[in-house]
Amino acid sequence: MRVAIIGVGCTEFGELWEKSFRSIFLEAGIEALRDCGIEGKEIGAIYVGNMSGGKFIDQEHIAALIADHAGLAEFGIPAVRVENADASGGSAFRQAYMSVASGMHDVVIAAGVEKVTDSVDPMGVLSTSVDQEWERFVGANLPALYAIMARLHMHEFGTTEEDLAKIAVKNHKNAVHNPKAQFRKEISVEDVLSSEVIADPLKVLDCAPLSDGAAALILAKEEIARKLCDTPIFVEACTQASDYLALQCRKDLVTMGSVLKASKEAYRIARTEPREIDVAEVHDSFTIAEIMAYEDLGFAKKGEGAKLIREGETEIGGRIPVNPSGGLKACGHAVGATGIRQIVELVLQLRGEAGKRQVDAEKALALNVGGTGATAVVTILSR
């Protein structure tokens, strides 16, 4: 059964001190429902991505809280929280997609939400996504582990710190035109290179922020989608793959095996190839992650990812625009919401509703990664 996205909603991403966890997921959900003109009682199920409500805001049972506060508890609508570190949103979307594709439900919500500013140690919480015994115990957090990957990529393929900086510059430039982005300000290569070192060679401006934010999508089976929506965006594939949690166990530190596996399967199911993708939102939690994504998704050969950013091929107007929203780097990274937010952006692009950041696109791809790549979710959409 074909599945389409008929409604989208997204809050601003950033330090939303004046808003609560409850208020931001409600804001995104209401916007998505209004976007397609349906009522909450028409929803068959809710799937919500949330990495760590228990640590960030001392609240578990997130799905029930959302159903309750959204006024849907009285209808008995089933709600499920999905946790897969940074890939929680993408994984929640996949569960929602499968529930409609299987015929279990006709219309569902896929959402993601995170409130990190209430935590005293948000990076410490985020780093619980790596192996606590073999990595975190000896001092390796997420920036340190991505720095290892970056340094090895530079050693093996000649990638430079300037190449990494150009990723950040591109994404900040794109975010200027995104009203929901956390950082709507351009930066220069010099700004990145002169920013404080976090884990050599990664600087502050090589790293995505940790943000508050929520995003929501309404999915429906094709028959209903065509009745409710003039521009349904179809899900051609949504795949997920795993890899070893700790870097030390992986065969190749400059390749994310999960991304290779998930993308290969997604291309097969969608009957498409990397060269046919018109726009992509990829997981750039650190600038090196975007360059590796170019390679692992098949946009460039292994070791040649930096060439794409040097030659402007991933700019808006280039051969394969990547992260027109600003990506995690500039739009922001509200961990559990990121995978949903990426798809919201692609729906807007495919509808032709992305404003000054609009690209010409018929087919789009989203890559949502958990931790250092132990989980990857790849989604392919078409107009």
C-alpha positions as CSV (number, residue, x, y, z in Angstrom):
1,M,0.0,0.0,0.0
2,R,1.4,3.4,-1.0
3,V,1.8,5.9,1.8
4,A,1.9,9.7,1.5
5,I,2.7,12.7,3.7
6,I,-0.2,15.1,3.8
7,G,0.6,17.4,6.6
8,V,3.8,19.0,8.2
9,G,4.5,21.1,11.2
10,C,7.6,22.4,12.9
11,T,8.6,24.7,15.7
12,E,11.6,27.0,15.6
13,F,14.7,25.2,16.7
14,G,17.0,26.8,19.3
15,E,17.1,27.7,23.0
16,L,13.4,27.9,23.7
17,W,13.6,29.0,27.3
18,E,10.1,30.5,27.3
19,K,8.5,27.3,26.0
20,S,7.9,23.9,27.7
21,F,8.3,20.4,26.4
22,R,4.5,20.1,26.3
23,S,4.0,23.4,24.4
24,I,6.5,22.7,21.7
25,F,5.2,19.3,20.7
26,L,1.7,20.6,20.8
27,E,2.7,23.6,18.5
28,A,4.2,21.2,15.9
29,G,1.3,18.8,16.0
30,I,-1.4,21.5,15.6
31,E,0.5,23.0,12.7
32,A,0.6,19.6,10.9
33,L,-3.1,18.9,11.5
34,R,-4.0,22.3,10.2
35,D,-1.8,21.8,7.2
36,C,-3.9,19.0,5.9
37,G,-7.2,20.0,7.4
38,I,-8.0,17.1,9.7
39,E,-8.9,16.7,13.4
40,G,-7.0,14.9,16.0
41,K,-9.7,12.3,16.5
42,E,-9.1,11.1,12.9
43,I,-5.6,10.0,13.8
44,G,-5.1,6.2,14.2
45,A,-1.8,6.2,16.1
46,I,1.0,8.4,17.2
47,Y,4.7,7.6,16.9
48,V,7.1,10.0,18.6
49,G,10.8,10.2,18.5
50,N,12.5,11.2,21.7
51,M,16.0,10.4,22.8
52,S,16.1,11.1,26.5
53,G,13.2,12.8,28.1
54,G,14.1,11.0,31.3
55,K,17.5,12.7,31.5
56,F,16.8,16.0,29.8
57,I,13.5,16.8,31.7
58,D,13.1,14.0,34.2
59,Q,10.0,12.7,32.3
60,E,9.4,9.2,31.0
61,H,6.2,7.9,29.5
62,I,6.5,10.6,26.9
63,A,4.0,9.1,24.4
64,A,1.2,9.0,26.9
65,L,2.0,12.6,27.9
66,I,1.7,13.7,24.3
67,A,-1.6,11.9,23.7
68,D,-2.9,13.4,27.0
69,H,-1.8,17.0,26.4
70,A,-2.9,16.9,22.8
71,G,-6.4,16.1,23.8
72,L,-6.3,12.6,22.2
73,A,-6.4,10.5,25.3
74,E,-10.2,10.4,25.4
75,F,-10.2,8.7,22.0
76,G,-7.9,6.0,23.2
77,I,-5.4,6.6,20.3
78,P,-2.3,4.4,20.8
79,A,0.9,6.4,21.3
80,V,4.4,5.0,21.1
81,R,7.7,6.6,22.0
82,V,10.7,5.5,19.8
83,E,14.3,5.9,21.0
84,N,17.3,5.5,18.8
85,A,19.6,8.3,20.0
86,D,19.8,11.0,17.3
87,A,18.0,8.7,14.9
88,S,14.9,8.6,17.1
89,G,12.9,10.8,14.8
90,G,13.8,8.9,11.7
91,S,13.0,5.6,13.4
92,A,9.6,6.9,14.6
93,F,8.8,7.9,11.0
94,R,9.7,4.4,9.9
95,Q,7.3,2.9,12.4
96,A,4.5,5.3,11.4
97,Y,5.2,4.5,7.7
98,M,5.1,0.7,8.3
99,S,1.8,1.0,10.3
100,V,0.1,2.6,7.3
101,A,1.8,0.5,4.6
102,S,0.7,-2.6,6.4
103,G,-2.9,-1.5,6.5
104,M,-3.0,-1.4,10.3
105,H,-3.9,2.3,10.3
106,D,-5.2,4.8,7.7
107,V,-3.8,8.0,9.1
108,V,-1.1,8.4,11.7
109,I,1.2,11.1,13.2
110,A,5.0,10.7,13.1
111,A,6.6,13.3,15.4
112,G,9.8,14.1,17.3
113,V,10.5,16.3,20.2
114,E,13.4,17.2,22.5
115,K,13.9,19.9,25.2
116,V,17.5,20.1,26.1
117,T,18.0,23.5,27.7
118,D,16.5,22.4,31.0
119,S,19.4,19.9,31.4
120,V,22.6,20.8,33.2
121,D,24.8,18.6,31.0
122,P,23.1,18.2,27.5
123,M,26.3,17.0,25.8
124,G,26.8,14.4,28.6
125,V,23.3,13.2,28.0
126,L,23.9,13.0,24.2
127,S,27.1,11.1,24.7
128,T,25.1,8.3,26.4
129,S,24.5,7.2,22.8
130,V,28.1,5.8,22.6
131,D,29.4,2.7,24.3
132,Q,29.6,3.7,28.0
133,E,32.0,0.9,29.0
134,W,34.5,1.0,26.1
135,E,34.3,4.6,25.0
136,R,32.7,7.0,27.5
137,F,34.5,5.4,30.5
138,V,37.9,6.4,29.1
139,G,36.8,9.9,28.2
140,A,35.6,9.6,24.6
141,N,32.5,11.6,24.0
142,L,30.7,12.3,20.7
143,P,33.0,15.1,19.5
144,A,36.1,13.1,20.3
145,L,34.9,10.1,18.4
146,Y,33.9,12.1,15.3
147,A,37.3,13.8,15.6
148,I,38.9,10.4,15.2
149,M,36.9,9.8,12.1
150,A,37.8,13.2,10.7
151,R,41.5,12.9,11.4
152,L,41.6,9.4,9.7
153,H,39.6,10.7,6.7
154,M,42.1,13.6,6.4
155,H,45.0,11.1,6.6
156,E,43.7,8.6,4.1
157,F,42.1,11.0,1.5
158,G,43.6,14.4,1.9
159,T,40.5,16.0,3.3
160,T,41.4,19.3,4.9
161,E,40.1,21.5,7.8
162,E,39.1,24.0,5.1
163,D,36.9,21.3,3.5
164,L,35.2,20.8,6.8
165,A,34.8,24.5,7.3
166,K,33.1,24.9,3.9
167,I,30.4,22.5,5.0
168,A,29.6,24.8,8.0
169,V,29.7,27.9,5.7
170,K,27.3,26.3,3.2
171,N,24.8,25.3,5.8
172,H,24.8,28.6,7.6
173,K,24.3,30.3,4.3
174,N,21.2,28.1,3.6
175,A,19.8,28.7,7.1
176,V,19.6,32.4,6.5
177,H,16.4,31.8,4.5
178,N,14.9,29.3,7.0
179,P,12.6,31.0,9.5
180,K,12.7,27.9,11.8
181,A,16.5,27.8,11.9
182,Q,18.5,28.4,15.1
183,F,21.4,30.3,13.4
184,R,20.3,32.6,10.6
185,K,23.6,34.2,10.1
186,E,26.3,33.6,7.5
187,I,29.9,32.7,8.6
188,S,33.2,32.4,6.8
189,V,35.8,29.7,6.5
190,E,38.1,31.9,8.6
191,D,35.4,32.1,11.3
192,V,35.3,28.3,11.5
193,L,39.0,27.8,11.5
194,S,39.6,30.4,14.2
195,S,36.8,29.1,16.5
196,E,37.7,27.2,19.6
197,V,39.0,23.7,19.2
198,I,36.6,21.1,20.7
199,A,38.3,17.9,19.7
200,D,41.1,18.4,17.1
201,P,40.5,18.9,14.2
202,L,36.9,19.8,15.0
203,K,36.2,23.4,16.1
204,V,33.1,24.9,17.7
205,L,31.7,25.9,14.3
206,D,32.2,22.3,13.0
207,C,29.7,21.1,15.6
208,A,25.9,21.3,15.5
209,P,24.2,22.8,18.5
210,L,22.0,21.0,20.9
211,S,18.5,22.5,20.5
212,D,15.0,22.5,21.7
213,G,12.4,21.8,19.1
214,A,9.6,19.6,17.7
215,A,8.3,18.5,14.3
216,A,5.4,16.5,13.1
217,L,4.1,14.8,10.0
218,I,0.7,13.4,9.0
219,L,0.9,10.1,7.0
220,A,-2.0,8.6,5.2
221,K,-2.7,5.8,2.8
222,E,-2.9,6.9,-0.9
223,E,-6.7,6.8,-1.2
224,I,-7.2,9.1,1.7
225,A,-4.2,11.3,0.8
226,R,-5.5,12.1,-2.6
227,K,-8.8,13.2,-1.1
228,L,-7.3,15.4,1.6
229,C,-4.3,16.9,-0.2
230,D,-3.6,18.5,-3.5
231,T,0.2,17.8,-3.2
232,P,0.7,14.4,-1.5
233,I,4.3,13.5,-1.1
234,F,4.9,9.8,-1.4
235,V,7.2,7.7,0.6
236,E,9.1,5.5,-1.9
237,A,11.3,3.8,0.7
238,C,12.1,4.1,4.4
239,T,14.9,1.7,5.6
240,Q,17.0,1.3,8.7
241,A,20.3,-0.5,9.4
242,S,22.6,-1.0,12.4
243,D,26.3,-1.1,12.9
244,Y,28.6,-1.8,15.9
245,L,28.1,0.7,18.7
246,A,31.8,1.2,19.5
247,L,34.2,2.5,16.8
248,Q,36.8,0.0,17.8
249,C,34.6,-2.9,16.6
250,R,34.1,-1.5,13.1
251,K,36.1,-2.6,10.0
252,D,36.4,0.9,8.6
253,L,36.3,4.1,10.6
254,V,35.7,6.4,7.6
255,T,32.7,4.5,6.4
256,M,29.3,4.2,8.2
257,G,28.3,0.7,7.4
258,S,24.7,1.4,8.6
259,V,24.4,4.2,6.0
260,L,25.8,1.9,3.3
261,K,23.3,-0.8,4.1
262,A,20.2,1.4,4.6
263,S,20.8,3.5,1.5
264,K,21.5,0.4,-0.7
265,E,18.2,-1.1,0.4
266,A,16.3,2.2,0.0
267,Y,17.6,2.7,-3.5
268,R,16.5,-0.9,-4.3
269,I,13.0,-0.5,-2.9
270,A,12.5,2.9,-4.5
271,R,13.9,1.6,-7.8
272,T,16.2,4.6,-8.0
273,E,19.9,5.5,-7.9
274,P,22.0,8.2,-6.1
275,R,22.3,10.3,-9.3
276,E,18.5,10.5,-9.5
277,I,18.2,12.2,-6.1
278,D,17.5,16.0,-6.5
279,V,17.9,17.2,-2.9
280,A,19.0,15.7,0.4
281,E,18.9,16.4,4.1
282,V,21.7,14.5,5.8
283,H,22.9,14.2,9.3
284,D,25.7,16.8,9.8
285,S,26.0,16.6,13.6
286,F,29.7,17.3,12.8
287,T,31.0,18.6,9.5
288,I,32.9,15.4,8.8
289,A,29.6,13.5,9.0
290,E,28.2,15.3,6.0
291,I,31.3,14.6,3.9
292,M,31.1,10.9,4.9
293,A,27.4,10.9,4.0
294,Y,28.2,12.1,0.5
295,E,30.3,9.0,0.0
296,D,28.2,6.4,1.9
297,L,25.0,7.5,0.1
298,G,26.7,7.2,-3.3
299,F,26.8,10.9,-4.2
300,A,30.6,10.6,-4.4
301,K,33.2,7.8,-4.5
302,K,34.8,6.9,-1.2
303,G,37.5,9.5,-0.4
304,E,36.1,12.0,-2.8
305,G,33.4,13.6,-0.7
306,A,35.4,16.8,-0.1
307,K,35.4,17.4,-3.9
308,L,31.7,18.0,-3.8
309,I,31.9,20.8,-1.3
310,R,35.0,22.3,-3.0
311,E,33.3,22.4,-6.4
312,G,30.0,23.7,-5.1
313,E,28.0,20.6,-6.1
314,T,26.1,20.4,-2.8
315,E,25.1,24.1,-2.8
316,I,21.6,25.3,-3.6
317,G,21.8,25.5,-7.4
318,G,24.4,22.7,-7.5
319,R,24.1,19.2,-8.9
320,I,22.8,17.7,-5.6
321,P,21.8,20.3,-3.0
322,V,22.4,19.0,0.5
323,N,20.9,20.5,3.7
324,P,19.0,23.5,2.1
325,S,17.4,23.9,5.6
326,G,20.8,24.6,7.1
327,G,21.1,21.1,8.4
328,L,21.7,20.2,12.0
329,K,24.7,22.6,11.9
330,A,22.6,25.8,11.4
331,C,19.0,24.8,11.6
332,G,19.7,23.1,14.9
333,H,19.7,19.6,16.4
334,A,16.7,18.9,18.6
335,V,17.8,15.3,18.9
336,G,14.6,13.3,18.9
337,A,13.0,15.8,16.4
338,T,15.8,16.0,13.9
339,G,14.8,13.1,11.7
340,I,11.2,14.4,11.4
341,R,12.4,17.9,10.8
342,Q,14.6,16.7,7.9
343,I,11.5,15.2,6.2
344,V,9.4,18.3,6.9
345,E,12.0,20.3,4.9
346,L,12.0,17.8,2.0
347,V,8.2,17.9,1.9
348,L,8.3,21.7,1.6
349,Q,10.9,21.4,-1.2
350,L,8.9,18.8,-3.1
351,R,5.8,20.9,-2.8
352,G,7.7,24.0,-4.0
353,E,7.0,25.8,-0.7
354,A,10.6,26.4,0.5
355,G,10.8,30.1,-0.4
356,K,14.3,31.5,-1.1
357,R,15.9,28.2,-0.3
358,Q,13.8,26.3,-2.9
359,V,15.5,23.8,-5.3
360,D,14.0,22.1,-8.3
361,A,13.2,18.6,-7.1
362,E,11.1,15.6,-7.9
363,K,12.9,13.1,-5.7
364,A,14.4,13.6,-2.2
365,L,16.4,11.7,0.4
366,A,16.8,12.0,4.1
367,L,19.5,10.5,6.2
368,N,19.1,10.4,10.0
369,V,22.0,8.9,12.0
370,G,22.2,7.8,15.6
371,G,25.3,8.4,17.7
372,T,28.5,7.7,15.6
373,G,26.6,5.7,13.1
374,A,25.4,2.6,14.9
375,T,21.9,3.4,13.6
376,A,20.9,4.9,10.2
377,V,17.5,5.6,8.7
378,V,17.2,6.5,5.0
379,T,14.0,7.8,3.6
380,I,13.3,8.5,-0.1
381,L,10.4,10.7,-1.1
382,S,8.8,11.7,-4.4
383,R,6.4,14.3,-5.7
